[in-house]
Amino acid sequence: MEIGTKLGFSRNKLENFKHKTMQNRKDANIQMLCTWKASQKSGAKATETLKCIFESVSLASAENTGNYGDGTSEDFDLCGGSPSTGEQCSVALPVKSLSLAWELGKALRLDDDVIVGFVAPSDSAAMNRLAWQLLNKWCKCLGSQEKKVLMTKLLQDYNIQDCNAGRDEISSKICTTPDLLDLSRRLDLAGSDILQAMITSVFIPPTSIRRIVLQMLQEWVRHGGTRKRLLEITKAFHSNDAQWNITQVSWTPSLMASLITTVES
């Protein structure tokens, strides 16, 4: 409560953090920190605020060292089990591009088709444009005679009677993610081809990217993903923000020092 107040959160907002995390103090702290960081700009004021909090936490930690030991066993235990929602949020926060989200998905060993399910556009117009990009890529790899034969078959598959129709007519039939994946299979294209096309032709805001990454992490956790493995992945990605949020999930001097370094950089 005291630290949240120093960061400028109202009592109602702090109670909201506690409610969302089912009174889990560590999760509440992480969500509070993520929310605060997202609202800050790099600057002297933010750094000074953190340094003041860091000093007060350091003093409290020094006074309690005799009662709680060096915390080694606690840190070791924190690396086991499933990562909490707050920890997953801390990993998602620094990811701001589709290409990096894709790399993280591969590190989580998610199939490309599964990743496509998370990142594919939800509106039909954007889906049509993406389908057109895939058809265009496919056509460029074919000779003129081969393209004529295969395009005729594709038109038949989509019940398009006009034999002179082409990419525009076929792409207009693609409105959902299953439609898109079905088209890619008909074109003998992989999920990676869809993702490459999206990187070059579809803009996804950073806020949406982070939401996508969080969904991927939740899927990964449902299939047995562990905190230890997530820590290894974030180390490989050199994601310092995520790394210290996983290994130091309570308010400790080392966490505060890391946050100060992040804001100053």
Secondary structure per residue as TSV (DSSP state, phi and psi in degrees):
chain	resnum	aa	ss	phi	psi
A	1	M	-	360.0	-46.8
A	2	E	H	-62.8	-45.1
A	3	I	H	-65.6	-41.8
A	4	G	H	-60.8	-39.2
A	5	T	H	-63.8	-40.8
A	6	K	H	-65.1	-28.9
A	7	L	T	-81.1	-3.0
A	8	G	T	97.4	8.8
A	9	F	-	-81.9	142.5
A	10	S	-	-75.0	164.2
A	11	R	H	-61.9	-39.0
A	12	N	H	-62.2	-41.0
A	13	K	H	-65.6	-40.5
A	14	L	H	-65.4	-40.1
A	15	E	H	-64.1	-34.1
A	16	N	H	-64.6	-41.7
A	17	F	H	-58.7	-45.3
A	18	K	H	-63.4	-41.3
A	19	H	H	-64.9	-44.3
A	20	K	H	-65.0	-29.5
A	21	T	T	-101.2	15.6
A	22	M	T	54.8	41.7
A	23	Q	T	67.8	12.0
A	24	N	-	-77.6	111.7
A	25	R	H	-62.8	-41.3
A	26	K	H	-65.5	-43.8
A	27	D	H	-64.2	-41.2
A	28	A	H	-62.4	-43.2
A	29	N	H	-59.9	-44.0
A	30	I	H	-67.1	-43.9
A	31	Q	H	-64.1	-38.4
A	32	M	H	-63.4	-43.4
A	33	L	H	-65.3	-44.2
A	34	C	H	-61.3	-42.6
A	35	T	H	-64.3	-43.0
A	36	W	H	-64.1	-45.7
A	37	K	H	-60.9	-39.9
A	38	A	H	-64.7	-23.9
A	39	S	T	-94.7	-1.7
A	40	Q	-	-101.8	152.6
A	41	K	-	-111.1	153.6
A	42	S	S	-60.8	131.5
A	43	G	S	173.2	169.5
A	44	A	H	-65.2	-36.7
A	45	K	H	-64.7	-45.5
A	46	A	H	-63.8	-42.7
A	47	T	H	-62.8	-42.0
A	48	E	H	-65.6	-39.2
A	49	T	H	-59.5	-45.6
A	50	L	H	-66.5	-39.0
A	51	K	H	-64.0	-39.1
A	52	C	H	-62.7	-44.3
A	53	I	H	-65.2	-40.8
A	54	F	H	-57.7	-43.2
A	55	E	H	-63.5	-42.2
A	56	S	H	-68.2	-38.1
A	57	V	H	-67.9	-38.0
A	58	S	H	-61.5	-42.1
A	59	L	H	-63.9	-44.6
A	60	A	H	-63.3	-38.1
A	61	S	H	-66.4	-40.5
A	62	A	H	-63.6	-38.7
A	63	E	H	-67.9	-29.1
A	64	N	H	-97.1	-0.5
A	65	T	H	-58.2	-41.0
A	66	G	H	-64.3	-30.1
A	67	N	H	-83.8	-30.0
A	68	Y	H	-115.5	-0.7
A	69	G	T	73.6	-161.5
A	70	D	T	-89.2	-2.9
A	71	G	S	79.2	6.1
A	72	T	H	-61.9	-45.7
A	73	S	H	-63.0	-40.3
A	74	E	H	-63.0	-45.0
A	75	D	H	-61.7	-38.8
A	76	F	H	-63.4	-44.2
A	77	D	H	-63.9	-34.6
A	78	L	H	-65.7	-20.4
A	79	C	T	-81.5	-7.9
A	80	G	S	-97.1	172.7
A	81	G	S	75.8	-170.4
A	82	S	-	-87.6	142.2
A	83	P	-	-67.2	141.2
A	84	S	-	-74.8	170.3
A	85	T	H	-60.4	-40.7
A	86	G	H	-62.2	-40.7
A	87	E	H	-67.5	-38.3
A	88	Q	H	-64.3	-39.5
A	89	C	H	-61.4	-38.9
A	90	S	H	-67.6	-28.4
A	91	V	H	-75.5	-39.1
A	92	A	H	-71.3	-29.6
A	93	L	T	-55.7	-44.8
A	94	P	T	-77.7	-9.6
A	95	V	-	-84.8	115.9
A	96	K	-	-124.5	1.4
A	97	S	S	-131.4	153.6
A	98	L	H	-65.9	-36.7
A	99	S	H	-62.9	-41.1
A	100	L	H	-70.9	-36.9
A	101	A	H	-62.1	-39.1
A	102	W	H	-64.7	-44.6
A	103	E	H	-60.6	-41.0
A	104	L	H	-64.7	-41.6
A	105	G	H	-59.3	-40.5
A	106	K	H	-67.0	-38.0
A	107	A	H	-64.4	-31.0
A	108	L	T	-79.9	-1.5
A	109	R	T	62.7	36.2
A	110	L	-	-85.2	138.6
A	111	D	-	-64.9	145.9
A	112	D	H	-57.9	-37.7
A	113	D	H	-63.6	-34.5
A	114	V	H	-66.9	-42.9
A	115	I	H	-63.0	-40.9
A	116	V	H	-56.2	-40.2
A	117	G	H	-59.3	-30.3
A	118	F	H	-83.5	-34.1
A	119	V	H	-101.5	-13.8
A	120	A	S	-60.4	144.2
A	121	P	-	-59.0	146.7
A	122	S	S	-92.2	-21.7
A	123	D	S	-94.0	145.9
A	124	S	H	-66.5	-33.4
A	125	A	H	-63.6	-45.4
A	126	A	H	-65.9	-36.4
A	127	M	H	-65.1	-40.5
A	128	N	H	-60.3	-43.6
A	129	R	H	-64.4	-40.5
A	130	L	H	-65.8	-41.5
A	131	A	H	-61.5	-39.6
A	132	W	H	-62.0	-41.0
A	133	Q	H	-60.2	-42.4
A	134	L	H	-66.3	-42.2
A	135	L	H	-63.5	-39.2
A	136	N	H	-64.3	-43.2
A	137	K	H	-61.2	-42.8
A	138	W	H	-63.6	-46.1
A	139	C	H	-62.0	-36.5
A	140	K	H	-66.5	-20.0
A	141	C	T	-91.3	0.1
A	142	L	S	-110.7	149.7
A	143	G	-	-75.7	165.0
A	144	S	H	-60.6	-44.4
A	145	Q	H	-69.9	-43.6
A	146	E	H	-62.1	-41.5
A	147	K	H	-62.2	-40.1
A	148	K	H	-62.7	-45.0
A	149	V	H	-65.7	-48.9
A	150	L	H	-69.9	-35.0
A	151	M	H	-66.3	-38.4
A	152	T	H	-60.7	-43.8
A	153	K	H	-64.6	-40.0
A	154	L	H	-65.0	-40.3
A	155	L	H	-61.6	-39.6
A	156	Q	H	-65.3	-41.1
A	157	D	H	-58.9	-34.7
A	158	Y	T	-98.4	15.1
A	159	N	T	54.7	39.6
A	160	I	-	-98.9	115.8
A	161	Q	-	-77.8	-29.2
A	162	D	-	-71.7	111.8
A	163	C	T	-71.4	-12.3
A	164	N	T	-94.0	-1.2
A	165	A	-	-68.6	165.1
A	166	G	-	-147.4	-140.2
A	167	R	H	-61.6	-38.9
A	168	D	H	-61.2	-44.4
A	169	E	H	-68.0	-40.4
A	170	I	H	-69.1	-45.7
A	171	S	H	-62.7	-28.9
A	172	S	T	-67.3	-16.6
A	173	K	T	-83.5	-12.3
A	174	I	-	-95.5	106.6
A	175	C	-	-122.5	-17.4
A	176	T	S	-129.7	167.6
A	177	T	H	-61.5	-44.3
A	178	P	H	-58.4	-37.5
A	179	D	H	-59.8	-43.9
A	180	L	H	-64.7	-44.7
A	181	L	H	-66.5	-36.4
A	182	D	H	-64.7	-43.0
A	183	L	H	-60.8	-43.6
A	184	S	H	-62.1	-36.8
A	185	R	H	-67.9	-38.9
A	186	R	H	-65.0	-31.4
A	187	L	T	-89.3	-0.1
A	188	D	T	59.9	39.9
A	189	L	-	-108.8	148.4
A	190	A	-	-92.9	169.1
A	191	G	H	-58.3	-32.9
A	192	S	H	-63.3	-32.6
A	193	D	H	-66.5	-38.3
A	194	I	H	-63.6	-45.4
A	195	L	H	-65.0	-39.7
A	196	Q	H	-62.2	-42.4
A	197	A	H	-63.7	-38.1
A	198	M	H	-66.7	-39.2
A	199	I	H	-59.8	-37.6
A	200	T	H	-90.3	-16.8
A	201	S	H	-129.1	-10.2
A	202	V	-	-121.1	126.3
A	203	F	-	-92.2	127.5
A	204	I	-	-121.9	121.5
A	205	P	-	-59.6	148.7
A	206	P	H	-54.1	-35.8
A	207	T	H	-63.5	-38.2
A	208	S	H	-71.0	-36.0
A	209	I	H	-59.6	-45.6
A	210	R	H	-63.8	-37.4
A	211	R	H	-65.4	-39.4
A	212	I	H	-63.2	-45.0
A	213	V	H	-61.6	-41.2
A	214	L	H	-62.5	-39.8
A	215	Q	H	-64.0	-39.8
A	216	M	H	-64.3	-41.9
A	217	L	H	-64.1	-40.9
A	218	Q	H	-63.1	-39.9
A	219	E	H	-63.0	-42.7
A	220	W	H	-63.5	-42.9
A	221	V	H	-64.6	-38.7
A	222	R	H	-60.8	-25.7
A	223	H	T	-99.8	19.7
A	224	G	T	102.1	10.1
A	225	G	-	-61.3	139.6
A	226	T	-	-115.0	160.6
A	227	R	H	-60.9	-40.1
A	228	K	H	-62.0	-45.0
A	229	R	H	-66.1	-38.1
A	230	L	H	-65.4	-36.2
A	231	L	H	-63.2	-42.7
A	232	E	H	-61.6	-40.9
A	233	I	H	-66.4	-44.6
A	234	T	H	-67.3	-32.2
A	235	K	H	-64.0	-42.0
A	236	A	H	-63.7	-32.0
A	237	F	T	-87.5	1.8
A	238	H	T	55.1	37.9
A	239	S	-	-93.8	87.7
A	240	N	H	-62.9	-38.7
A	241	D	H	-56.2	-50.6
A	242	A	H	-66.3	-39.8
A	243	Q	H	-60.7	-48.5
A	244	W	H	-74.5	-23.1
A	245	N	H	-71.0	-26.1
A	246	I	H	-83.1	-42.3
A	247	T	H	-85.4	-20.0
A	248	Q	-	-131.1	71.5
A	249	V	-	-83.5	-3.2
A	250	S	S	-105.8	168.6
A	251	W	-	-77.2	99.5
A	252	T	-	-123.2	162.1
A	253	P	H	-56.7	-38.6
A	254	S	H	-65.2	-37.5
A	255	L	H	-64.3	-46.4
A	256	M	H	-64.2	-38.7
A	257	A	H	-63.0	-40.3
A	258	S	H	-63.6	-40.7
A	259	L	H	-64.8	-41.4
A	260	I	H	-60.5	-44.1
A	261	T	H	-60.3	-41.1
A	262	T	H	-63.9	-44.9
A	263	V	H	-67.1	-36.8
A	264	E	H	-71.2	-27.4
A	265	S	-	-77.3	360.0
